Amino acid sequence: MVFCWAGALLNNPAVLAVIQILIAFCCVLFVITALHPNRNRPVEDPKTAIPETDDTTTQVYKRAMSKQKQAEMLAAIITVVEEQEAYLDPHLTLQDVADRCGYSRTYIAGLVKNELGGFFSYVNRLRLAHADRLKAEKPNIPVGELIEASGFGSYATYYKIRRQLQKADGE
């Protein structure tokens, strides 16, 4: 504050420039010291994570979960996404599925990634299968109607996903 007053009273551009550089340096120094030093460290310390004790548990996002609980959650996910045809919603998110299943989004994400290959991959495979079934049932259906009925948001998304999944299946 004293520097600011001195600069204002002297009304010298060189002094004002030096004062502004000093203030900027102090601000940077403050930000560096204010940031938490362990901001890149995982939330859970590996020493405190629940260790696997037998074959009936696996790690889903560093938390132990029994195979029975995983199977129960996977059944709930499949019920919501496949049987209730939630995949036809073009705005479906992992949070929507978690809310409808009644489980944490984190657990759902880990389980879907481990068991089904990832949320968007899983949903898009279901959408493409639906589009193929619809095309077989109604061969004269317009492409735009087919894409919309299958849960894709646009032509570009449909063709992009089809190309990506065909490429992934071919490798």
C-alpha positions in Angstrom: 0.0 0.0 0.0 2.9 2.3 0.8 4.4 1.7 -2.6 1.1 2.6 -4.3 0.9 5.9 -2.4 4.6 6.6 -3.2 4.0 5.9 -6.9 0.8 8.1 -7.0 2.6 11.0 -5.3 5.7 10.9 -7.5 3.5 10.5 -10.6 6.5 9.0 -12.4 5.7 6.3 -15.1 8.9 4.3 -14.3 8.1 4.2 -10.6 4.5 3.1 -11.3 5.8 0.3 -13.6 8.1 -1.0 -11.0 5.4 -0.9 -8.4 3.0 -2.8 -10.7 5.6 -5.5 -11.3 6.2 -5.8 -7.6 2.4 -6.2 -7.0 2.1 -8.7 -9.8 5.0 -10.7 -8.3 3.4 -10.6 -4.9 0.1 -11.9 -6.4 1.8 -14.8 -8.1 3.7 -15.7 -5.0 0.4 -15.6 -3.0 -1.4 -17.9 -5.5 1.5 -20.4 -5.5 1.6 -20.5 -1.7 -2.2 -20.6 -1.4 -2.6 -23.7 -3.7 -2.6 -26.9 -1.9 0.8 -28.7 -2.3 -0.8 -32.1 -2.8 -3.5 -31.1 -5.3 -2.4 -33.9 -7.8 -2.3 -36.7 -5.2 -5.3 -39.2 -5.3 -8.1 -38.6 -2.9 -7.6 -41.9 -1.2 -4.2 -42.8 0.2 -3.2 -46.3 -1.0 -2.2 -47.1 2.5 -5.8 -46.5 3.8 -7.6 -48.2 0.8 -9.5 -51.3 1.6 -7.3 -54.3 0.6 -8.6 -57.3 -1.3 -8.7 -60.2 1.0 -10.2 -62.9 -1.2 -11.4 -63.6 -4.7 -15.0 -62.5 -3.9 -14.1 -58.8 -4.0 -12.6 -56.6 -6.7 -11.5 -53.0 -6.8 -13.9 -50.5 -8.4 -12.5 -47.0 -8.1 -10.2 -48.2 -5.3 -13.0 -49.4 -3.1 -13.7 -53.0 -2.4 -17.0 -54.4 -3.6 -18.2 -58.0 -3.5 -19.0 -59.9 -6.7 -22.6 -60.3 -5.5 -22.9 -56.5 -5.1 -21.3 -56.0 -8.5 -23.7 -58.5 -10.1 -26.7 -56.7 -8.4 -25.5 -53.3 -9.7 -24.8 -54.6 -13.2 -28.3 -56.1 -13.3 -29.8 -52.8 -12.3 -27.8 -51.0 -15.0 -28.8 -53.5 -17.7 -32.5 -53.2 -16.6 -32.4 -49.4 -16.8 -30.4 -49.1 -20.0 -31.5 -52.1 -22.0 -34.8 -53.3 -20.8 -36.3 -49.9 -20.1 -34.6 -48.6 -23.3 -33.0 -45.6 -21.7 -30.3 -45.7 -24.5 -32.9 -44.3 -26.9 -32.7 -41.0 -25.0 -30.1 -38.9 -27.0 -29.3 -36.9 -23.8 -28.7 -40.0 -21.6 -25.9 -39.4 -19.1 -24.2 -41.7 -16.6 -25.8 -39.6 -13.8 -29.2 -40.4 -15.2 -28.5 -44.1 -15.1 -27.1 -43.8 -11.6 -30.2 -41.9 -10.4 -32.5 -44.4 -11.9 -30.5 -47.4 -10.5 -30.2 -45.8 -7.0 -26.4 -46.1 -6.9 -23.5 -43.7 -6.8 -22.3 -42.4 -10.1 -18.7 -43.3 -9.2 -19.5 -46.9 -8.6 -21.7 -47.1 -11.7 -18.9 -45.6 -13.8 -16.3 -48.0 -12.5 -18.5 -51.0 -13.0 -19.6 -50.0 -16.5 -16.0 -49.4 -17.5 -14.7 -52.7 -16.1 -17.6 -54.9 -17.3 -19.1 -53.2 -20.3 -16.2 -51.3 -21.8 -17.2 -47.8 -20.9 -20.5 -46.0 -20.7 -20.7 -44.3 -24.1 -19.3 -47.3 -25.9 -22.0 -49.5 -24.2 -24.8 -47.1 -25.0 -23.7 -46.5 -28.5 -23.4 -50.2 -29.3 -27.0 -50.6 -28.1 -28.1 -47.7 -30.3 -26.4 -49.1 -33.3 -28.0 -52.5 -32.7 -31.4 -50.9 -32.4 -30.8 -49.0 -35.6 -29.8 -52.3 -37.4 -32.9 -54.0 -36.0 -35.1 -51.1 -37.1 -33.6 -51.1 -40.6 -34.2 -54.8 -40.9 -37.9 -54.5 -39.8 -38.6 -51.4 -41.9 -36.2 -51.4 -44.9 -37.8 -48.2 -46.4 -37.4 -46.1 -43.3 -35.7 -42.7 -44.0 -32.2 -42.4 -42.5 -33.1 -39.3 -40.5 -36.0 -41.1 -38.9 -33.9 -44.2 -38.2 -31.2 -42.1 -36.5 -33.7 -40.2 -34.4 -35.5 -43.4 -33.4 -32.2 -45.0 -32.4 -31.3 -42.3 -29.9 -28.6 -40.5 -31.9 -28.6 -36.7 -31.8 -27.5 -36.1 -35.4 -26.4 -37.7 -38.7 -22.8 -36.8 -37.9 -22.9 -38.5 -34.5 -24.5 -41.6 -36.0 -21.9 -42.0 -38.8 -19.0 -41.1 -36.5 -20.0 -43.7 -33.9 -20.7 -46.4 -36.5 -17.3 -45.8 -38.1 -15.5 -45.8 -34.6 -17.2 -49.0 -33.5 -16.7 -50.8 -36.8 -13.0 -49.8 -36.6 -12.8 -51.0 -32.9 -14.5 -54.3 -33.7 -12.2 -54.9 -36.7 -9.0 -54.5 -34.7 
